[in-house]
Amino acid sequence: MEIKLCLRVFVGLWFSQVLQDVAADTNPTAGSSVSDANLMFEILLGGVEINQDNNVILLDQELASMRLGQAFFSQINDNVPKGLSSMGKMVTTLQGQRRPLTHTQFETLVLSMVYSAHQSWHHKRRTNQDEWSEVLLQLANVTVRDLRGSHLFNYA
C-alpha cells in the first residue's frame, strides 16, 4: 500500500518535470511521454513490492513481461542506490551540482525517494528508520531545489 503512495508521488514529480520542459519550450526527453505516464499508472494499479534482494518487482505478470515494464524496473533496480552510504554519496553529489538535473538524474532521484520512504517505513529498529528518514529528507530537499530552479542562484 505505502509503495503505491510513494509511486504516486513519483508520478506527480515526474509529471511536474515534463510540464517544466513544456513550459520552457524545450523538447521533453525521450522518456517523458503520455504513453510512459500511462504505463506508470498501470504499474501502480498492478502493484509492486520489494523482494529480499532489495529488487522492486511487479506483481502483474503481464506488465512485467512488457519491454517498457522491464525497462522501468531495470532502471529502478540498477540505478537506485540500495544502501545508506551509497544513497548518502548520491545526495552529496546532487547537492553539489550547480546546474539543473538531467531527466535521468531526476528520475533516479525521485525513485530513490520512493525507495528511502519504503525502507524507513519497513525497518523495525528506530535507528534504521531515522537514518532512512534523514536520507529521504535530504533527497526531498534536492528535489525541491531542482524544481524551484535554485541552481540558478549562487549564494556563495
C-alpha positions as CSV (number, residue, x, y, z in Angstrom):
1,M,0.0,0.0,0.0
2,E,2.6,2.6,1.0
3,I,4.8,1.8,-2.0
4,K,1.8,2.7,-4.2
5,L,1.5,6.0,-2.4
6,C,5.2,6.6,-3.0
7,L,5.0,5.7,-6.6
8,R,2.1,8.1,-7.0
9,V,4.4,10.8,-5.6
10,F,6.9,9.8,-8.2
11,V,4.4,10.1,-11.0
12,G,3.4,13.5,-9.8
13,L,7.0,14.8,-9.6
14,W,7.9,13.2,-12.9
15,F,4.8,14.8,-14.5
16,S,5.9,18.2,-13.0
17,Q,9.3,17.8,-14.7
18,V,7.5,17.1,-18.0
19,L,5.4,20.3,-17.5
20,Q,8.6,22.3,-16.8
21,D,10.1,21.0,-20.1
22,V,7.0,22.0,-22.0
23,A,6.7,25.4,-20.3
24,A,10.4,26.1,-21.0
25,D,9.6,25.2,-24.7
26,T,12.3,22.6,-24.6
27,N,12.0,19.1,-26.1
28,P,11.0,16.7,-23.3
29,T,13.4,13.8,-23.1
30,A,12.6,10.6,-24.8
31,G,11.3,9.0,-21.5
32,S,8.7,11.7,-20.9
33,S,5.6,10.9,-22.9
34,V,2.0,10.3,-22.3
35,S,2.4,6.6,-23.0
36,D,5.1,6.4,-20.3
37,A,2.7,8.1,-17.9
38,N,0.0,5.6,-18.8
39,L,2.5,2.8,-18.1
40,M,3.3,4.3,-14.7
41,F,-0.4,4.3,-13.9
42,E,-0.8,0.7,-14.9
43,I,2.2,-0.2,-12.8
44,L,0.6,1.5,-9.8
45,L,-2.6,-0.4,-10.4
46,G,-0.8,-3.7,-10.8
47,G,1.1,-3.3,-7.6
48,V,4.8,-3.6,-6.7
49,E,6.9,-5.0,-3.8
50,I,10.5,-5.2,-2.8
51,N,11.9,-8.7,-2.5
52,Q,14.6,-10.0,-0.1
53,D,17.3,-9.0,-2.6
54,N,16.0,-5.3,-2.4
55,N,14.8,-5.5,-6.0
56,V,11.5,-3.9,-6.9
57,I,9.2,-6.5,-8.6
58,L,5.9,-6.0,-10.4
59,L,3.0,-8.1,-9.2
60,D,1.2,-8.0,-12.5
61,Q,3.0,-10.6,-14.7
62,E,1.6,-9.3,-17.9
63,L,3.1,-5.8,-17.3
64,A,6.3,-7.4,-16.0
65,S,6.8,-9.1,-19.3
66,M,6.3,-6.0,-21.4
67,R,9.5,-4.4,-22.7
68,L,8.6,-0.9,-21.2
69,G,7.8,-2.5,-17.9
70,Q,11.1,-4.4,-17.9
71,A,13.0,-1.2,-18.8
72,F,11.3,0.7,-16.0
73,F,12.1,-1.9,-13.4
74,S,15.6,-2.2,-14.7
75,Q,16.1,1.5,-14.1
76,I,14.8,1.2,-10.6
77,N,16.8,-1.9,-9.7
78,D,20.0,-0.9,-11.5
79,N,20.2,2.9,-10.9
80,V,18.8,3.4,-7.4
81,P,21.3,3.0,-4.6
82,K,20.2,0.4,-2.1
83,G,22.4,1.2,1.0
84,L,22.5,4.2,3.3
85,S,26.2,5.1,2.4
86,S,25.6,4.9,-1.3
87,M,22.4,6.9,-1.0
88,G,24.3,9.5,1.0
89,K,27.0,9.7,-1.7
90,M,24.4,10.3,-4.3
91,V,22.8,13.1,-2.1
92,T,26.2,14.8,-1.7
93,T,26.9,14.7,-5.4
94,L,23.5,16.1,-6.3
95,Q,23.7,18.8,-3.6
96,G,27.0,20.0,-5.0
97,Q,25.6,20.2,-8.6
98,R,25.2,23.8,-9.8
99,R,23.1,23.1,-12.9
100,P,19.6,21.6,-13.4
101,L,19.4,17.8,-13.0
102,T,19.2,15.8,-16.2
103,H,16.0,13.9,-16.8
104,T,17.7,10.6,-15.9
105,Q,19.1,12.2,-12.7
106,F,15.7,13.5,-11.7
107,E,14.0,10.1,-12.3
108,T,16.7,8.4,-10.2
109,L,16.3,11.0,-7.5
110,V,12.6,10.5,-7.2
111,L,12.8,6.7,-7.4
112,S,15.4,7.0,-4.6
113,M,12.9,8.9,-2.6
114,V,10.4,6.2,-3.1
115,Y,12.9,3.5,-2.1
116,S,14.0,5.5,1.0
117,A,10.4,6.1,2.1
118,H,9.8,2.3,1.8
119,Q,12.9,1.5,3.8
120,S,12.1,4.0,6.5
121,W,8.6,2.6,6.8
122,H,9.6,-1.1,6.9
123,H,12.6,-1.1,9.2
124,K,11.8,-2.4,12.7
125,R,14.7,-0.7,14.5
126,R,14.1,3.0,15.3
127,T,17.7,4.0,14.4
128,N,17.3,2.5,10.9
129,Q,14.0,4.3,10.5
130,D,15.6,7.6,11.5
131,E,18.6,7.1,9.2
132,W,16.4,6.3,6.2
133,S,14.1,9.2,7.1
134,E,17.0,11.6,7.1
135,V,18.1,10.4,3.7
136,L,14.5,10.8,2.5
137,L,14.5,14.4,3.8
138,Q,17.8,15.2,2.0
139,L,16.5,13.7,-1.2
140,A,13.3,15.8,-0.9
141,N,15.4,18.9,-0.4
142,V,17.4,18.2,-3.5
143,T,14.2,17.6,-5.5
144,V,12.6,20.9,-4.3
145,R,15.8,22.8,-5.0
146,D,15.8,21.4,-8.6
147,L,12.1,22.1,-9.2
148,R,12.4,25.7,-7.9
149,G,15.4,26.4,-10.0
150,S,17.6,27.3,-7.1
151,H,20.6,26.1,-9.1
152,L,20.3,29.5,-10.9
153,F,21.4,31.4,-7.8
154,N,24.8,31.3,-6.3
155,Y,24.7,32.2,-2.7
156,A,28.4,31.8,-2.1
